[in-house]
Amino acid sequence: MKPFDASGAFRPIEDGGGVRRLAVQGAGATVFSSAVSTGIQIVATVVLARLLLPIDFGVVTMATTFSLLVVNFGLNGFTEAILQWEEMDHALASNLFWINTGGGMVLTAGFAAAGSWMAHFYGNPLVKPVAVGVALTILLTSLSVVHLALLKRAMRFAVTSANDIVAGVASVAVSIVFAALGWGYWALVAGLIARPLFQTLGAWYLCRWMPGLPHSQRATLPAVRFAMNIYGRFTVNYFSRNTDNLLVGWRFNATALGFYKKAYDLFALSAAQLVAPLSNVAVSALSRLGKDSAQYRRYLLSALGVVAFIGMGLGADLTLIGRDLIRLLLGPQWAPAGRIFTYFGPGVGMMLLYGTHGWIHLSIGRADRWLRWGIIEVVVTILLFIAGLPWGPEGIAVAWTASFWILTLPALWYAGKPIGFGVGAMVAVVWRYVAASFLAGGVTVMILREVPALAVASSSAAAFLGVVAISLLFAALYLGAVILLHGGCAPIYQLVSLTREMVPWEKFSKRPAPAVGAACGNGTTEVVAP
């Protein structure tokens, strides 16, 4: 794609079917990419957990706990500025590129120099050389930010998703090869470097744009200010998201942190692979709608309903099968991670819902309010971490779950306040899915008490059968509860219709997408992009 025409103006989206069509198909591409990425991560987890030791993961996590803050300097900030900015041209994009890249160079050098301090903080000398290697990811990531953001502004989500998959495969392949060669924790570092390297090469190939020299441009300062508000929000969010690793690594040791990190990774995987990839699609689509329009509200409520439907079911199911799932994927030596995860599971669905409040802030251009809410979030979350620390990693997991249940409704209320979007409408959309997950989960637990063989796995084969049987049982009960509480199949029809719309049928056949009729319930429900 060449993002700018000869005059330097951004090329308009070639839109034959409206923003909605592009957004739905973009969501389809990101969901497919997320599913593939999840599969890649599962393969990597299964293989690397058998080639490396928990202490290897712990040492690398000690360094990445800090690197995640600086590696996202432009990724969370300039990306949203380019997506949301009303008028984007070659000159403004060039200025943003050089500012972001310059910041990446400074942060790379600073992080490498801070390796000695991190090693002293953790009392582990291995952290120092790991920090130097991880520092390279900061510069490599900064080189792709603007190119990828321009592709997303043009709603080319299919190609950015493909680029993510290629980079993910390369990263995993590098880690596995080096782990098999006996490199230990350096195998993980090599994989971390490979991902942004391949992502940057792909971004420059897909977006055929060369930044011009920086020069004075009136919109640069407001755009940078907007980006810094976003990054400020990410910074405070980072502290709430990584203080747990910091406390576990400091209070206990690298091995305990390795077990905790694997449990957390499964917990966070649902958000990383579902809501996070859809955020750019949602912000791109909602930003093109009038923030006070009925269409904006209808689209947003529909998106919340879809996230609640999937998220609450997924969270309850993972709570039931999490212990066996980790044993199955990682092996019996990772049993402590499975125990920790059982305390994470109940927070998965609410975590997915909580993540959507950022869509509102960004789409209405109120990054400043998102930043202010982030300060409240970090204070509440860290206080809960401190309260849970005496109970070890399990206490920290409980604190995470409690934080999302406490913060979600206030966060949605605060985000919708500038446009008069009351939280009551949002609660009306999601409460039935929350109730359905509790109802189905409770009945599943009662059944498992009568059939204890499903709940106690004595081998990997038994764990696999237990995961499949419990998931199928819960899914049937959950769908039944959803139908009961909604008085029909409309939510299921909506999800099926949306899934079909995500596939660009016209690219595979001259025929239109197959129609889906409501099989039961009180009719159809309008399907919109999440």
Sequence and secondary structure as in RCSB ss.txt:
>XXXX:A:sequence
MKPFDASGAFRPIEDGGGVRRLAVQGAGATVFSSAVSTGIQIVATVVLARLLLPIDFGVVTMATTFSLLVVNFGL
NGFTEAILQWEEMDHALASNLFWINTGGGMVLTAGFAAAGSWMAHFYGNPLVKPVAVGVALTILLTSLSVVHLAL
LKRAMRFAVTSANDIVAGVASVAVSIVFAALGWGYWALVAGLIARPLFQTLGAWYLCRWMPGLPHSQRATLPAVR
FAMNIYGRFTVNYFSRNTDNLLVGWRFNATALGFYKKAYDLFALSAAQLVAPLSNVAVSALSRLGKDSAQYRRYL
LSALGVVAFIGMGLGADLTLIGRDLIRLLLGPQWAPAGRIFTYFGPGVGMMLLYGTHGWIHLSIGRADRWLRWGI
IEVVVTILLFIAGLPWGPEGIAVAWTASFWILTLPALWYAGKPIGFGVGAMVAVVWRYVAASFLAGGVTVMILRE
VPALAVASSSAAAFLGVVAISLLFAALYLGAVILLHGGCAPIYQLVSLTREMVPWEKFSKRPAPAVGAACGNGTT
EVVAP
>XXXX:A:secstr
   B TTSBB     SSHHHHHHHHHHHHHHHHHHHHHHHHHHHHHHHHHHS HHHHHHHHHHHHHHHHHHTTTT
TTHHHHHHH S  BHHHHHHHHHHHHHHHHHHHHHHHHTHHHHHHHHT TTHHHHHHHHHHHHHHHHTTHHHHHH
HHHTT HHHHHHHHHHHHHHHHHHHHHHHHTT THHHHHHHHHHHHHHHHHHHHHHS          TTHHHHHH
HHHHHHHHHHHHHHHHHHHHHHHHHHS HHHHHHHHHHHHHHHHHIIIIIHHHHHHHHHHHTTS TTSHHHHHHH
HHHHHHHHHHHHHHHHHHHHHHHHHHHHHH GGGHHHHHHHHHHGGGHHHHHHHHTHHHHHHHTT HHHHHHHHH
HHHHHHHHHHHHHGGGHHHHHHHHHHHHHHHHHHHHHHHHHGGGT  HHHHHHHHHHHHHHHHHHHHHHHHHHHH
 HHHH  SSHHHHHHHHHHHHHHHHHHHHHHHHHHHTSSHHHHHHHHHHHHTS HHHH SS        SSS   
     
